[in-house]
Amino acid sequence: MHVPFSHDLRGGGADRLRRSGGASDVDGAKRLASGLPAVVTAEEIGGVALFAAVGEAERERLSRVVADITLVAGEYAAHEGDERALFAVLDGRIEPIKRVDGIERVVGERHPGDIFGEVPIVLGTVFPVGFRAAETSRIIRIEPHDYHAVAAVAPDVVKEIGRLAAHRMSGLRGLQGIAAEPPPPRAIVVGHRWDAASTELRRFLDRNQITTRSLTPDTPDAAERWGGPLPVEEDWPAIRVVNGKTVVRPQLRRVAELLGLGTEPEAAEYDAVIVGAGPAGLAAAVYGASEGLHTIAIEREAPGGQAGTSSRIENYLGFPSGVSGDELASRALQQARRLGAEILVTRSITRIDASTHDVHLDGGDVLAARTIILASGVSWRHLSIDGIDRLAGKGISYGAARGEAWNVHGVPVHIVGAGNSAGQAALFYATHARHVTILTRGEELENTMSRYLIDQLATRPNIDVMFGTEVAAVHGEVSLEAIDVRDRGTNETTRVESGGLFIFVGADAETAWLPSEIALDHHGYVLTGPDIRAEARWKLDRDPYLLETSVPGVFAAGDVRSGPVKRVAAAVGEGSMAIAFVHQYLKDGLPRLNRVRRRRIDVEARPQQIEDEEALPARHLRMST
Ligand SMILES: Cc1cc2nc3c(=O)[nH]c(=O)nc-3n(C[C@H](O)[C@H](O)[C@H](O)COP(=O)(O)OP(=O)(O)OC[C@H]3O[C@@H](n4cnc5c(N)ncnc54)[C@H](O)[C@@H]3O)c2cc1C
């Protein structure tokens, strides 16, 4: 019988798994370490209410095919989204868990004799909630075809399971009630709509998938929604997090700390330190942690990288109707953390020492790394037009985030660029803005944009493309109000109203901070593998591994790597491949463990004011070794 190996632990190792097949007792009956019997009997199956009236022969048959699973507290029988199966509790207690915005909520209990999984079995869907052991529990898992074999000869079972499923779905305490209940926001932000710091804060929260209620001076009942008098305007933006702590004019690092997003490394030394948590970095984190490497990914902004800003990725394998970048990022992040990788946000890697593999973080922490994976991707190229920096965050953005839609509701917006990212953004904003105009210097989209996007753009009546054009100037006092569009053929300039300008004019690898020992191509992308030999930048006898840079033990994956393919799938593939090379490198015996040299951060004065509730210790970051 196949038992899916999805019964992960919340805080323990695989050694805590208990399955059938333990040592034999003196009386010959198989017993597990927990002392629970290992083989399900027909009698035990009869103890499950659903099967109480089923004939002896069917119970015998079930006892021969079901999986007998013992879970320790915190171990999952099924995760939300897992394929359907029917379970019954023999011993212990199982809790259904619903995860909203990354926060778990226990939504019921199952006791001995109860079943779970009836909703997916009846509807043919995946699990709408996860099921986790609240204490050591023994359950059975019945595969759908075995359930159907029983149901074929026991119509009462079908009726009963249908009744149970309907009961679980309906009513305030059922799935319907859970789905209808609005999740409480994890953060409330008050700030001016067009204030750059407020925009940056909202964007950061959005990129980190934090549900946020945004308040502006014109929000009706702002004080009521805030939960008291609003902070004075000089202190905006201000944020109140779910547990009531309030911070005014916060640094993003402080916000991350308040929301429990990791910001401090737990150790001083790692097998693999990953620079960046875009698709390549997250894939490396998943593979590294799952293969037993002590792995940390350090991300300066939010997990997901560029892909996290994509409104719909249509070409990533396994998502037939596409997947939004933030959902892909959120799933990958959960997966990496569940497997034991550390992921830090709001921390940048500022320097790498090629000779020691020391990795320097902003703020002075230094990590000792046996291997390093560069997965720092690319950053948007900026437009050099007068006034554009003054209006950045006030209607002008590089790239796009889904959370910015509320700012462009009902206004005309402009997208600069003709690549897939520009096409995706146009489709997304067209569902909020009055009108979307794509401005491109080129004369066609076919050379730069995928066919499926061009076809979708053509179906939207409120999207236009202006070929052979460029932005000549931007105007606005408090926020963007208009732009000048120049026709490159006639040089004629026209001023048009604009409530949002989203710029997608290509991206560059930001690699100037890397040590000179790491060889780059002419455009600043990191050279790896055979290209290193070709450039005569390799000193060892062995060949460099495919993704290895000119510094042995330092690897590059994803968009930052010199190569023509810049895609989510390629980044994910390279991130996971990099881990295979890390193993190879460590096996070669080349690594040299560094001495522990992590700097400590002293907390001394306060960069931001804490308004109410538990006042936090005054902080000032000062380095000491
Ligand atoms: C809007 C948009 C839509 C897209 N749509 C698609 C699509 O539909 N299909 C597709 O295949 N591809 C798509 N792409 C391309 C795809 O997103 C990229 O190829 C992919 O994200 C590259 O992954 P990466 O991990 O290599 O780099 P990135 O995604 O760029 O991630 C790198 C990460 O490293 C971080 N970082 C950089 N420097 C440091 C540092 N010094 N310290 C700490 N962190 C650092 C960055 O903040 C970033 O989060 C799209 C891109 C964009 C922008």
The ligand as a Tripos MOL2 file, in Angstrom:
@<TRIPOS>MOLECULE
LIG
   53    58     1     0     0
SMALL
NO_CHARGES

@<TRIPOS>ATOM
      1 C1          6.6260   41.4650  -14.0250 C.3       1 LIG1
      2 C2          7.3710   40.2230  -14.4400 C.ar      1 LIG1
      3 C3          6.6940   39.1730  -15.0260 C.ar      1 LIG1
      4 C4          7.3690   37.9940  -15.3830 C.ar      1 LIG1
      5 N1          6.6630   36.9730  -15.9320 N.ar      1 LIG1
      6 C5          7.2830   35.8140  -16.2320 C.ar      1 LIG1
      7 C6          6.5360   34.7170  -16.7580 C.ar      1 LIG1
      8 O1          5.3300   34.8130  -16.9580 O.2       1 LIG1
      9 N2          7.2090   33.5630  -17.0040 N.ar      1 LIG1
     10 C7          8.5550   33.4270  -16.7830 C.ar      1 LIG1
     11 O2          9.0870   32.3420  -16.9900 O.2       1 LIG1
     12 N3          9.2830   34.4590  -16.3100 N.ar      1 LIG1
     13 C8          8.6850   35.6390  -16.0240 C.ar      1 LIG1
     14 N4          9.4120   36.6950  -15.5510 N.ar      1 LIG1
     15 C9         10.8710   36.5150  -15.3600 C.3       1 LIG1
     16 C10        11.1400   35.8010  -14.0340 C.3       1 LIG1
     17 O3         10.3900   36.4180  -13.0070 O.3       1 LIG1
     18 C11        12.6270   35.8370  -13.7130 C.3       1 LIG1
     19 O4         13.3110   35.1660  -14.7360 O.3       1 LIG1
     20 C12        12.8980   35.1320  -12.3730 C.3       1 LIG1
     21 O5         12.2190   35.7890  -11.3230 O.3       1 LIG1
     22 C13        14.4060   35.1030  -12.0750 C.3       1 LIG1
     23 O6         14.5690   34.5410  -10.8070 O.3       1 LIG1
     24 P1         15.8890   34.7900   -9.9440 P.3       1 LIG1
     25 O7         15.6490   34.1230   -8.6340 O.co2     1 LIG1
     26 O8         17.0700   34.4250  -10.7220 O.co2     1 LIG1
     27 O9         15.9860   36.3730   -9.7310 O.3       1 LIG1
     28 P2         14.9730   37.4270   -9.1370 P.3       1 LIG1
     29 O10        13.5750   37.0220   -9.3450 O.co2     1 LIG1
     30 O11        15.4140   38.7340   -9.7200 O.co2     1 LIG1
     31 O12        15.2630   37.3980   -7.5770 O.3       1 LIG1
     32 C14        16.4680   37.8600   -7.0430 C.3       1 LIG1
     33 C15        16.2560   38.2870   -5.6040 C.3       1 LIG1
     34 O13        17.5070   38.5920   -5.0180 O.3       1 LIG1
     35 C16        17.3630   39.7150   -4.1840 C.3       1 LIG1
     36 N5         18.6770   40.3450   -4.0520 N.ar      1 LIG1
     37 C17        19.4220   40.9360   -5.0120 C.ar      1 LIG1
     38 N6         20.5950   41.3520   -4.5220 N.ar      1 LIG1
     39 C18        20.6040   41.0030   -3.2140 C.ar      1 LIG1
     40 C19        21.5620   41.1700   -2.1770 C.ar      1 LIG1
     41 N7         22.7370   41.7430   -2.3840 N.pl3     1 LIG1
     42 N8         21.2430   40.7110   -0.9380 N.ar      1 LIG1
     43 C20        20.0500   40.1070   -0.6980 C.ar      1 LIG1
     44 N9         19.1030   39.9470   -1.6660 N.ar      1 LIG1
     45 C21        19.3930   40.3720   -2.9170 C.ar      1 LIG1
     46 C22        16.3470   40.5860   -4.9050 C.3       1 LIG1
     47 O14        15.6940   41.4890   -4.0050 O.3       1 LIG1
     48 C23        15.4080   39.5370   -5.4660 C.3       1 LIG1
     49 O15        14.3220   39.2750   -4.5940 O.3       1 LIG1
     50 C24         8.7670   37.8840  -15.1830 C.ar      1 LIG1
     51 C25         9.4680   38.9520  -14.6110 C.ar      1 LIG1
     52 C26         8.7840   40.1120  -14.2470 C.ar      1 LIG1
     53 C27         9.5350   41.2460  -13.6220 C.3       1 LIG1
@<TRIPOS>BOND
     1     1     2 1
     2     2     3 ar
     3     2    52 ar
     4     3     4 ar
     5     4     5 ar
     6     4    50 ar
     7     5     6 ar
     8     6     7 ar
     9     6    13 1
    10     7     8 2
    11     7     9 ar
    12     9    10 ar
    13    10    11 2
    14    10    12 ar
    15    12    13 ar
    16    13    14 ar
    17    14    15 1
    18    14    50 ar
    19    15    16 1
    20    16    17 1
    21    16    18 1
    22    18    19 1
    23    18    20 1
    24    20    21 1
    25    20    22 1
    26    22    23 1
    27    23    24 1
    28    24    25 2
    29    24    26 1
    30    24    27 1
    31    27    28 1
    32    28    29 2
    33    28    30 1
    34    28    31 1
    35    31    32 1
    36    32    33 1
    37    33    34 1
    38    33    48 1
    39    34    35 1
    40    35    36 1
    41    35    46 1
    42    36    37 ar
    43    36    45 ar
    44    37    38 ar
    45    38    39 ar
    46    39    40 ar
    47    39    45 ar
    48    40    41 1
    49    40    42 ar
    50    42    43 ar
    51    43    44 ar
    52    44    45 ar
    53    46    47 1
    54    46    48 1
    55    48    49 1
    56    50    51 ar
    57    51    52 ar
    58    52    53 1
@<TRIPOS>SUBSTRUCTURE
     1 LIG1         1 GROUP 0 **** ****
